[in-house]
Amino acid sequence: MTETLEARQYNQEQEEKFEKLIEEYGGEEKIPQEVEKEYSNSIDKQKVNEIDLDVMKQIVDFYNEILEK
């Protein structure tokens, strides 16, 4: 809910890549450790967690309004 549209799309792409690895190796537990580590290291952690500042501002404003009453 608080992620940017770009972050949600990026997360979806990463999930699809991981699903392909699972399919390629015949199960999550069968993915070689080095392959999984390489996949994990390729993820842009900042992009994955990018927050929609407009939505967050609305949430903060809402709570601040309630606290002022």
PDB file with SEQRES, HELIX, SHEET and CRYST1 records, atoms N, CA, C and O in Angstrom:
SEQRES   1 A   69  MET THR GLU THR LEU GLU ALA ARG GLN TYR ASN GLN GLU          
SEQRES   2 A   69  GLN GLU GLU LYS PHE GLU LYS LEU ILE GLU GLU TYR GLY          
SEQRES   3 A   69  GLY GLU GLU LYS ILE PRO GLN GLU VAL GLU LYS GLU TYR          
SEQRES   4 A   69  SER ASN SER ILE ASP LYS GLN LYS VAL ASN GLU ILE ASP          
SEQRES   5 A   69  LEU ASP VAL MET LYS GLN ILE VAL ASP PHE TYR ASN GLU          
SEQRES   6 A   69  ILE LEU GLU LYS                                              
HELIX    1 AA1 LEU A    5  TYR A   25  1                                  21    
HELIX    2 AA2 GLU A   28  LYS A   30  5                                   3    
HELIX    3 AA3 GLN A   33  SER A   42  1                                  10    
HELIX    4 AA4 LYS A   45  VAL A   48  1                                   4    
HELIX    5 AA5 LEU A   53  GLU A   68  1                                  16    
CRYST1    1.000    1.000    1.000  90.00  90.00  90.00 P 1           1          
ATOM      1  N   MET A   1       0.808  -1.183   0.000  1.00  0.00           N  
ATOM      2  CA  MET A   1       0.000   0.000   0.000  1.00  0.00           C  
ATOM      3  C   MET A   1       0.860   1.260   0.000  1.00  0.00           C  
ATOM      4  O   MET A   1       0.495   2.258  -0.621  1.00  0.00           O  
ATOM      5  N   THR A   2       1.979   1.223   0.678  1.00  0.00           N  
ATOM      6  CA  THR A   2       2.810   2.421   0.764  1.00  0.00           C  
ATOM      7  C   THR A   2       3.985   2.400  -0.207  1.00  0.00           C  
ATOM      8  O   THR A   2       4.814   3.310  -0.205  1.00  0.00           O  
ATOM      9  N   GLU A   3       4.053   1.370  -1.028  1.00  0.00           N  
ATOM     10  CA  GLU A   3       5.128   1.295  -2.019  1.00  0.00           C  
ATOM     11  C   GLU A   3       4.716   2.048  -3.276  1.00  0.00           C  
ATOM     12  O   GLU A   3       3.528   2.182  -3.570  1.00  0.00           O  
ATOM     13  N   THR A   4       5.695   2.532  -4.004  1.00  0.00           N  
ATOM     14  CA  THR A   4       5.401   3.182  -5.275  1.00  0.00           C  
ATOM     15  C   THR A   4       4.960   2.127  -6.287  1.00  0.00           C  
ATOM     16  O   THR A   4       5.218   0.935  -6.118  1.00  0.00           O  
ATOM     17  N   LEU A   5       4.302   2.583  -7.320  1.00  0.00           N  
ATOM     18  CA  LEU A   5       3.888   1.682  -8.394  1.00  0.00           C  
ATOM     19  C   LEU A   5       5.114   1.002  -9.008  1.00  0.00           C  
ATOM     20  O   LEU A   5       5.083  -0.185  -9.332  1.00  0.00           O  
ATOM     21  N   GLU A   6       6.183   1.767  -9.160  1.00  0.00           N  
ATOM     22  CA  GLU A   6       7.414   1.214  -9.727  1.00  0.00           C  
ATOM     23  C   GLU A   6       7.971   0.102  -8.840  1.00  0.00           C  
ATOM     24  O   GLU A   6       8.442  -0.921  -9.337  1.00  0.00           O  
ATOM     25  N   ALA A   7       7.914   0.307  -7.529  1.00  0.00           N  
ATOM     26  CA  ALA A   7       8.407  -0.716  -6.602  1.00  0.00           C  
ATOM     27  C   ALA A   7       7.560  -1.978  -6.694  1.00  0.00           C  
ATOM     28  O   ALA A   7       8.092  -3.088  -6.689  1.00  0.00           O  
ATOM     29  N   ARG A   8       6.250  -1.811  -6.777  1.00  0.00           N  
ATOM     30  CA  ARG A   8       5.377  -2.989  -6.892  1.00  0.00           C  
ATOM     31  C   ARG A   8       5.654  -3.745  -8.182  1.00  0.00           C  
ATOM     32  O   ARG A   8       5.685  -4.976  -8.191  1.00  0.00           O  
ATOM     33  N   GLN A   9       5.855  -3.006  -9.277  1.00  0.00           N  
ATOM     34  CA  GLN A   9       6.159  -3.650 -10.555  1.00  0.00           C  
ATOM     35  C   GLN A   9       7.507  -4.368 -10.489  1.00  0.00           C  
ATOM     36  O   GLN A   9       7.641  -5.489 -10.979  1.00  0.00           O  
ATOM     37  N   TYR A  10       8.496  -3.727  -9.888  1.00  0.00           N  
ATOM     38  CA  TYR A  10       9.825  -4.321  -9.749  1.00  0.00           C  
ATOM     39  C   TYR A  10       9.739  -5.592  -8.903  1.00  0.00           C  
ATOM     40  O   TYR A  10      10.343  -6.610  -9.240  1.00  0.00           O  
ATOM     41  N   ASN A  11       8.990  -5.525  -7.809  1.00  0.00           N  
ATOM     42  CA  ASN A  11       8.815  -6.700  -6.954  1.00  0.00           C  
ATOM     43  C   ASN A  11       8.170  -7.844  -7.721  1.00  0.00           C  
ATOM     44  O   ASN A  11       8.568  -9.000  -7.574  1.00  0.00           O  
ATOM     45  N   GLN A  12       7.182  -7.525  -8.531  1.00  0.00           N  
ATOM     46  CA  GLN A  12       6.513  -8.546  -9.337  1.00  0.00           C  
ATOM     47  C   GLN A  12       7.500  -9.193 -10.314  1.00  0.00           C  
ATOM     48  O   GLN A  12       7.513 -10.412 -10.483  1.00  0.00           O  
ATOM     49  N   GLU A  13       8.315  -8.367 -10.947  1.00  0.00           N  
ATOM     50  CA  GLU A  13       9.329  -8.895 -11.877  1.00  0.00           C  
ATOM     51  C   GLU A  13      10.302  -9.822 -11.151  1.00  0.00           C  
ATOM     52  O   GLU A  13      10.668 -10.875 -11.673  1.00  0.00           O  
ATOM     53  N   GLN A  14      10.718  -9.430  -9.951  1.00  0.00           N  
ATOM     54  CA  GLN A  14      11.654 -10.250  -9.193  1.00  0.00           C  
ATOM     55  C   GLN A  14      11.020 -11.571  -8.770  1.00  0.00           C  
ATOM     56  O   GLN A  14      11.669 -12.617  -8.793  1.00  0.00           O  
ATOM     57  N   GLU A  15       9.753 -11.513  -8.386  1.00  0.00           N  
ATOM     58  CA  GLU A  15       9.040 -12.748  -8.027  1.00  0.00           C  
ATOM     59  C   GLU A  15       8.954 -13.691  -9.227  1.00  0.00           C  
ATOM     60  O   GLU A  15       9.122 -14.902  -9.088  1.00  0.00           O  
ATOM     61  N   GLU A  16       8.692 -13.129 -10.392  1.00  0.00           N  
ATOM     62  CA  GLU A  16       8.616 -13.945 -11.603  1.00  0.00           C  
ATOM     63  C   GLU A  16       9.968 -14.577 -11.928  1.00  0.00           C  
ATOM     64  O   GLU A  16      10.025 -15.735 -12.343  1.00  0.00           O  
ATOM     65  N   LYS A  17      11.052 -13.831 -11.743  1.00  0.00           N  
ATOM     66  CA  LYS A  17      12.397 -14.385 -11.970  1.00  0.00           C  
ATOM     67  C   LYS A  17      12.661 -15.541 -11.011  1.00  0.00           C  
ATOM     68  O   LYS A  17      13.215 -16.568 -11.402  1.00  0.00           O  
ATOM     69  N   PHE A  18      12.260 -15.366  -9.752  1.00  0.00           N  
ATOM     70  CA  PHE A  18      12.494 -16.423  -8.771  1.00  0.00           C  
ATOM     71  C   PHE A  18      11.648 -17.652  -9.092  1.00  0.00           C  
ATOM     72  O   PHE A  18      12.108 -18.784  -8.942  1.00  0.00           O  
ATOM     73  N   GLU A  19      10.423 -17.429  -9.528  1.00  0.00           N  
ATOM     74  CA  GLU A  19       9.563 -18.557  -9.926  1.00  0.00           C  
ATOM     75  C   GLU A  19      10.197 -19.335 -11.072  1.00  0.00           C  
ATOM     76  O   GLU A  19      10.099 -20.561 -11.119  1.00  0.00           O  
ATOM     77  N   LYS A  20      10.845 -18.633 -11.995  1.00  0.00           N  
ATOM     78  CA  LYS A  20      11.524 -19.305 -13.108  1.00  0.00           C  
ATOM     79  C   LYS A  20      12.694 -20.143 -12.596  1.00  0.00           C  
ATOM     80  O   LYS A  20      12.945 -21.241 -13.093  1.00  0.00           O  
ATOM     81  N   LEU A  21      13.407 -19.620 -11.601  1.00  0.00           N  
ATOM     82  CA  LEU A  21      14.501 -20.404 -11.006  1.00  0.00           C  
ATOM     83  C   LEU A  21      13.951 -21.664 -10.352  1.00  0.00           C  
ATOM     84  O   LEU A  21      14.519 -22.746 -10.504  1.00  0.00           O  
ATOM     85  N   ILE A  22      12.854 -21.527  -9.630  1.00  0.00           N  
ATOM     86  CA  ILE A  22      12.233 -22.683  -8.976  1.00  0.00           C  
ATOM     87  C   ILE A  22      11.848 -23.723 -10.026  1.00  0.00           C  
ATOM     88  O   ILE A  22      12.086 -24.919  -9.855  1.00  0.00           O  
ATOM     89  N   GLU A  23      11.257 -23.249 -11.098  1.00  0.00           N  
ATOM     90  CA  GLU A  23      10.847 -24.159 -12.175  1.00  0.00           C  
ATOM     91  C   GLU A  23      12.067 -24.810 -12.837  1.00  0.00           C  
ATOM     92  O   GLU A  23      12.078 -26.010 -13.108  1.00  0.00           O  
ATOM     93  N   GLU A  24      13.082 -23.998 -13.086  1.00  0.00           N  
ATOM     94  CA  GLU A  24      14.292 -24.492 -13.753  1.00  0.00           C  
ATOM     95  C   GLU A  24      14.991 -25.583 -12.947  1.00  0.00           C  
ATOM     96  O   GLU A  24      15.488 -26.556 -13.514  1.00  0.00           O  
ATOM     97  N   TYR A  25      15.029 -25.422 -11.627  1.00  0.00           N  
ATOM     98  CA  TYR A  25      15.750 -26.375 -10.783  1.00  0.00           C  
ATOM     99  C   TYR A  25      14.843 -27.419 -10.138  1.00  0.00           C  
ATOM    100  O   TYR A  25      15.324 -28.300  -9.425  1.00  0.00           O  
ATOM    101  N   GLY A  26      13.539 -27.329 -10.381  1.00  0.00           N  
ATOM    102  CA  GLY A  26      12.635 -28.359  -9.877  1.00  0.00           C  
ATOM    103  C   GLY A  26      12.266 -28.205  -8.420  1.00  0.00           C  
ATOM    104  O   GLY A  26      11.962 -29.194  -7.753  1.00  0.00           O  
ATOM    105  N   GLY A  27      12.285 -27.002  -7.921  1.00  0.00           N  
ATOM    106  CA  GLY A  27      11.891 -26.744  -6.537  1.00  0.00           C  
ATOM    107  C   GLY A  27      12.807 -25.723  -5.886  1.00  0.00           C  
ATOM    108  O   GLY A  27      13.988 -25.626  -6.217  1.00  0.00           O  
ATOM    109  N   GLU A  28      12.244 -24.964  -4.954  1.00  0.00           N  
ATOM    110  CA  GLU A  28      13.031 -23.920  -4.290  1.00  0.00           C  
ATOM    111  C   GLU A  28      14.229 -24.484  -3.546  1.00  0.00           C  
ATOM    112  O   GLU A  28      15.316 -23.906  -3.568  1.00  0.00           O  
ATOM    113  N   GLU A  29      14.024 -25.613  -2.892  1.00  0.00           N  
ATOM    114  CA  GLU A  29      15.110 -26.218  -2.106  1.00  0.00           C  
ATOM    115  C   GLU A  29      16.221 -26.790  -2.985  1.00  0.00           C  
ATOM    116  O   GLU A  29      17.302 -27.106  -2.489  1.00  0.00           O  
ATOM    117  N   LYS A  30      15.961 -26.924  -4.287  1.00  0.00           N  
ATOM    118  CA  LYS A  30      16.964 -27.483  -5.190  1.00  0.00           C  
ATOM    119  C   LYS A  30      17.794 -26.420  -5.913  1.00  0.00           C  
ATOM    120  O   LYS A  30      18.714 -26.754  -6.659  1.00  0.00           O  
ATOM    121  N   ILE A  31      17.473 -25.151  -5.697  1.00  0.00           N  
ATOM    122  CA  ILE A  31      18.252 -24.081  -6.321  1.00  0.00           C  
ATOM    123  C   ILE A  31      19.622 -24.057  -5.653  1.00  0.00           C  
ATOM    124  O   ILE A  31      19.703 -23.956  -4.429  1.00  0.00           O  
ATOM    125  N   PRO A  32      20.696 -24.148  -6.427  1.00  0.00           N  
ATOM    126  CA  PRO A  32      22.031 -24.105  -5.830  1.00  0.00           C  
ATOM    127  C   PRO A  32      22.235 -22.813  -5.040  1.00  0.00           C  
ATOM    128  O   PRO A  32      21.767 -21.742  -5.426  1.00  0.00           O  
ATOM    129  N   GLN A  33      22.937 -22.949  -3.940  1.00  0.00           N  
ATOM    130  CA  GLN A  33      23.151 -21.816  -3.040  1.00  0.00           C  
ATOM    131  C   GLN A  33      23.780 -20.617  -3.769  1.00  0.00           C  
ATOM    132  O   GLN A  33      23.397 -19.472  -3.528  1.00  0.00           O  
ATOM    133  N   GLU A  34      24.728 -20.879  -4.644  1.00  0.00           N  
ATOM    134  CA  GLU A  34      25.383 -19.790  -5.381  1.00  0.00           C  
ATOM    135  C   GLU A  34      24.412 -19.080  -6.316  1.00  0.00           C  
ATOM    136  O   GLU A  34      24.464 -17.859  -6.461  1.00  0.00           O  
ATOM    137  N   VAL A  35      23.532 -19.840  -6.948  1.00  0.00           N  
ATOM    138  CA  VAL A  35      22.538 -19.256  -7.858  1.00  0.00           C  
ATOM    139  C   VAL A  35      21.565 -18.392  -7.064  1.00  0.00           C  
ATOM    140  O   VAL A  35      21.223 -17.285  -7.481  1.00  0.00           O  
ATOM    141  N   GLU A  36      21.125 -18.901  -5.925  1.00  0.00           N  
ATOM    142  CA  GLU A  36      20.194 -18.142  -5.084  1.00  0.00           C  
ATOM    143  C   GLU A  36      20.867 -16.879  -4.535  1.00  0.00           C  
ATOM    144  O   GLU A  36      20.244 -15.821  -4.452  1.00  0.00           O  
ATOM    145  N   LYS A  37      22.125 -17.003  -4.168  1.00  0.00           N  
ATOM    146  CA  LYS A  37      22.872 -15.844  -3.655  1.00  0.00           C  
ATOM    147  C   LYS A  37      23.039 -14.799  -4.762  1.00  0.00           C  
ATOM    148  O   LYS A  37      22.889 -13.602  -4.514  1.00  0.00           O  
ATOM    149  N   GLU A  38      23.346 -15.244  -5.970  1.00  0.00           N  
ATOM    150  CA  GLU A  38      23.491 -14.337  -7.110  1.00  0.00           C  
ATOM    151  C   GLU A  38      22.171 -13.618  -7.393  1.00  0.00           C  
ATOM    152  O   GLU A  38      22.152 -12.412  -7.641  1.00  0.00           O  
ATOM    153  N   TYR A  39      21.086 -14.359  -7.355  1.00  0.00           N  
ATOM    154  CA  TYR A  39      19.758 -13.763  -7.555  1.00  0.00           C  
ATOM    155  C   TYR A  39      19.493 -12.721  -6.469  1.00  0.00           C  
ATOM    156  O   TYR A  39      19.085 -11.598  -6.767  1.00  0.00           O  
ATOM    157  N   SER A  40      19.723 -13.089  -5.232  1.00  0.00           N  
ATOM    158  CA  SER A  40      19.474 -12.188  -4.108  1.00  0.00           C  
ATOM    159  C   SER A  40      20.313 -10.916  -4.208  1.00  0.00           C  
ATOM    160  O   SER A  40      19.821  -9.818  -3.950  1.00  0.00           O  
ATOM    161  N   ASN A  41      21.573 -11.070  -4.581  1.00  0.00           N  
ATOM    162  CA  ASN A  41      22.464  -9.913  -4.700  1.00  0.00           C  
ATOM    163  C   ASN A  41      22.091  -9.004  -5.874  1.00  0.00           C  
ATOM    164  O   ASN A  41      22.455  -7.828  -5.893  1.00  0.00           O  
ATOM    165  N   SER A  42      21.373  -9.548  -6.842  1.00  0.00           N  
ATOM    166  CA  SER A  42      20.994  -8.751  -8.016  1.00  0.00           C  
ATOM    167  C   SER A  42      19.793  -7.848  -7.751  1.00  0.00           C  
ATOM    168  O   SER A  42      19.499  -6.949  -8.540  1.00  0.00           O  
ATOM    169  N   ILE A  43      19.107  -8.088  -6.650  1.00  0.00           N  
ATOM    170  CA  ILE A  43      17.910  -7.297  -6.333  1.00  0.00           C  
ATOM    171  C   ILE A  43      18.318  -5.935  -5.792  1.00  0.00           C  
ATOM    172  O   ILE A  43      19.155  -5.833  -4.895  1.00  0.00           O  
ATOM    173  N   ASP A  44      17.720  -4.901  -6.346  1.00  0.00           N  
ATOM    174  CA  ASP A  44      17.951  -3.535  -5.900  1.00  0.00           C  
ATOM    175  C   ASP A  44      17.100  -3.318  -4.643  1.00  0.00           C  
ATOM    176  O   ASP A  44      15.902  -3.053  -4.736  1.00  0.00           O  
ATOM    177  N   LYS A  45      17.721  -3.432  -3.483  1.00  0.00           N  
ATOM    178  CA  LYS A  45      16.998  -3.362  -2.210  1.00  0.00           C  
ATOM    179  C   LYS A  45      16.300  -2.017  -2.015  1.00  0.00           C  
ATOM    180  O   LYS A  45      15.216  -1.949  -1.435  1.00  0.00           O  
ATOM    181  N   GLN A  46      16.919  -0.972  -2.494  1.00  0.00           N  
ATOM    182  CA  GLN A  46      16.312   0.355  -2.367  1.00  0.00           C  
ATOM    183  C   GLN A  46      15.038   0.446  -3.210  1.00  0.00           C  
ATOM    184  O   GLN A  46      14.027   0.998  -2.775  1.00  0.00           O  
ATOM    185  N   LYS A  47      15.106  -0.098  -4.408  1.00  0.00           N  
ATOM    186  CA  LYS A  47      13.949  -0.064  -5.309  1.00  0.00           C  
ATOM    187  C   LYS A  47      12.809  -0.915  -4.762  1.00  0.00           C  
ATOM    188  O   LYS A  47      11.643  -0.534  -4.866  1.00  0.00           O  
ATOM    189  N   VAL A  48      13.136  -2.052  -4.185  1.00  0.00           N  
ATOM    190  CA  VAL A  48      12.135  -2.957  -3.628  1.00  0.00           C  
ATOM    191  C   VAL A  48      11.332  -2.271  -2.526  1.00  0.00           C  
ATOM    192  O   VAL A  48      10.135  -2.518  -2.381  1.00  0.00           O  
ATOM    193  N   ASN A  49      11.984  -1.418  -1.756  1.00  0.00           N  
ATOM    194  CA  ASN A  49      11.355  -0.793  -0.592  1.00  0.00           C  
ATOM    195  C   ASN A  49      11.002   0.675  -0.792  1.00  0.00           C  
ATOM    196  O   ASN A  49      10.784   1.401   0.178  1.00  0.00           O  
ATOM    197  N   GLU A  50      10.945   1.112  -2.038  1.00  0.00           N  
ATOM    198  CA  GLU A  50      10.657   2.509  -2.336  1.00  0.00           C  
ATOM    199  C   GLU A  50       9.250   2.882  -1.857  1.00  0.00           C  
ATOM    200  O   GLU A  50       8.263   2.262  -2.255  1.00  0.00           O  
ATOM    201  N   ILE A  51       9.176   3.891  -1.007  1.00  0.00           N  
ATOM    202  CA  ILE A  51       7.914   4.294  -0.396  1.00  0.00           C  
ATOM    203  C   ILE A  51       7.280   5.420  -1.193  1.00  0.00           C  
ATOM    204  O   ILE A  51       7.958   6.333  -1.664  1.00  0.00           O  
ATOM    205  N   ASP A  52       5.967   5.335  -1.332  1.00  0.00           N  
ATOM    206  CA  ASP A  52       5.195   6.392  -1.975  1.00  0.00           C  
ATOM    207  C   ASP A  52       5.023   7.508  -0.945  1.00  0.00           C  
ATOM    208  O   ASP A  52       4.212   7.395  -0.026  1.00  0.00           O  
ATOM    209  N   LEU A  53       5.779   8.567  -1.103  1.00  0.00           N  
ATOM    210  CA  LEU A  53       5.784   9.643  -0.119  1.00  0.00           C  
ATOM    211  C   LEU A  53       4.443  10.370  -0.039  1.00  0.00           C  
ATOM    212  O   LEU A  53       4.067  10.856   1.027  1.00  0.00           O  
ATOM    213  N   ASP A  54       3.729  10.447  -1.143  1.00  0.00           N  
ATOM    214  CA  ASP A  54       2.408  11.086  -1.115  1.00  0.00           C  
ATOM    215  C   ASP A  54       1.442  10.307  -0.228  1.00  0.00           C  
ATOM    216  O   ASP A  54       0.711  10.893   0.570  1.00  0.00           O  
ATOM    217  N   VAL A  55       1.444   8.998  -0.369  1.00  0.00           N  
ATOM    218  CA  VAL A  55       0.575   8.155   0.459  1.00  0.00           C  
ATOM    219  C   VAL A  55       0.998   8.250   1.922  1.00  0.00           C  
ATOM    220  O   VAL A  55       0.149   8.365   2.806  1.00  0.00           O  
ATOM    221  N   MET A  56       2.283   8.204   2.179  1.00  0.00           N  
ATOM    222  CA  MET A  56       2.760   8.304   3.559  1.00  0.00           C  
ATOM    223  C   MET A  56       2.381   9.654   4.171  1.00  0.00           C  
ATOM    224  O   MET A  56       2.023   9.716   5.347  1.00  0.00           O  
ATOM    225  N   LYS A  57       2.455  10.718   3.402  1.00  0.00           N  
ATOM    226  CA  LYS A  57       2.073  12.037   3.908  1.00  0.00           C  
ATOM    227  C   LYS A  57       0.596  12.047   4.268  1.00  0.00           C  
ATOM    228  O   LYS A  57       0.213  12.613   5.292  1.00  0.00           O  
ATOM    229  N   GLN A  58      -0.230  11.434   3.446  1.00  0.00           N  
ATOM    230  CA  GLN A  58      -1.660  11.370   3.747  1.00  0.00           C  
ATOM    231  C   GLN A  58      -1.914  10.607   5.043  1.00  0.00           C  
ATOM    232  O   GLN A  58      -2.768  10.997   5.839  1.00  0.00           O  
ATOM    233  N   ILE A  59      -1.185   9.539   5.253  1.00  0.00           N  
ATOM    234  CA  ILE A  59      -1.337   8.742   6.475  1.00  0.00           C  
ATOM    235  C   ILE A  59      -0.915   9.561   7.688  1.00  0.00           C  
ATOM    236  O   ILE A  59      -1.623   9.594   8.694  1.00  0.00           O  
ATOM    237  N   VAL A  60       0.222  10.215   7.598  1.00  0.00           N  
ATOM    238  CA  VAL A  60       0.719  11.040   8.708  1.00  0.00           C  
ATOM    239  C   VAL A  60      -0.247  12.182   8.989  1.00  0.00           C  
ATOM    240  O   VAL A  60      -0.565  12.461  10.146  1.00  0.00           O  
ATOM    241  N   ASP A  61      -0.716  12.844   7.932  1.00  0.00           N  
ATOM    242  CA  ASP A  61      -1.682  13.937   8.105  1.00  0.00           C  
ATOM    243  C   ASP A  61      -2.954  13.449   8.786  1.00  0.00           C  
ATOM    244  O   ASP A  61      -3.501  14.131   9.653  1.00  0.00           O  
ATOM    245  N   PHE A  62      -3.421  12.268   8.392  1.00  0.00           N  
ATOM    246  CA  PHE A  62      -4.613  11.688   9.002  1.00  0.00           C  
ATOM    247  C   PHE A  62      -4.405  11.490  10.503  1.00  0.00           C  
ATOM    248  O   PHE A  62      -5.244  11.904  11.303  1.00  0.00           O  
ATOM    249  N   TYR A  63      -3.302  10.867  10.888  1.00  0.00           N  
ATOM    250  CA  TYR A  63      -3.032  10.629  12.298  1.00  0.00           C  
ATOM    251  C   TYR A  63      -2.836  11.938  13.053  1.00  0.00           C  
ATOM    252  O   TYR A  63      -3.309  12.078  14.180  1.00  0.00           O  
ATOM    253  N   ASN A  64      -2.164  12.868  12.462  1.00  0.00           N  
ATOM    254  CA  ASN A  64      -1.960  14.161  13.112  1.00  0.00           C  
ATOM    255  C   ASN A  64      -3.289  14.875  13.349  1.00  0.00           C  
ATOM    256  O   ASN A  64      -3.490  15.509  14.385  1.00  0.00           O  
ATOM    257  N   GLU A  65      -4.188  14.765  12.380  1.00  0.00           N  
ATOM    258  CA  GLU A  65      -5.509  15.367  12.523  1.00  0.00           C  
ATOM    259  C   GLU A  65      -6.275  14.753  13.693  1.00  0.00           C  
ATOM    260  O   GLU A  65      -6.917  15.457  14.473  1.00  0.00           O  
ATOM    261  N   ILE A  66      -6.195  13.439  13.799  1.00  0.00           N  
ATOM    262  CA  ILE A  66      -6.880  12.741  14.900  1.00  0.00           C  
ATOM    263  C   ILE A  66      -6.274  13.140  16.244  1.00  0.00           C  
ATOM    264  O   ILE A  66      -7.003  13.350  17.214  1.00  0.00           O  
ATOM    265  N   LEU A  67      -4.961  13.245  16.307  1.00  0.00           N  
ATOM    266  CA  LEU A  67      -4.281  13.582  17.561  1.00  0.00           C  
ATOM    267  C   LEU A  67      -4.583  15.014  18.005  1.00  0.00           C  
ATOM    268  O   LEU A  67      -4.534  15.313  19.198  1.00  0.00           O  
ATOM    269  N   GLU A  68      -4.888  15.881  17.077  1.00  0.00           N  
ATOM    270  CA  GLU A  68      -5.184  17.262  17.408  1.00  0.00           C  
ATOM    271  C   GLU A  68      -6.559  17.429  18.039  1.00  0.00           C  
ATOM    272  O   GLU A  68      -6.827  18.450  18.671  1.00  0.00           O  
ATOM    273  N   LYS A  69      -7.431  16.446  17.878  1.00  0.00           N  
ATOM    274  CA  LYS A  69      -8.798  16.548  18.402  1.00  0.00           C  
ATOM    275  C   LYS A  69      -8.864  16.275  19.880  1.00  0.00           C  
ATOM    276  O   LYS A  69      -9.944  16.322  20.469  1.00  0.00           O  
TER     277      LYS A  69                                                      
END                                                                             
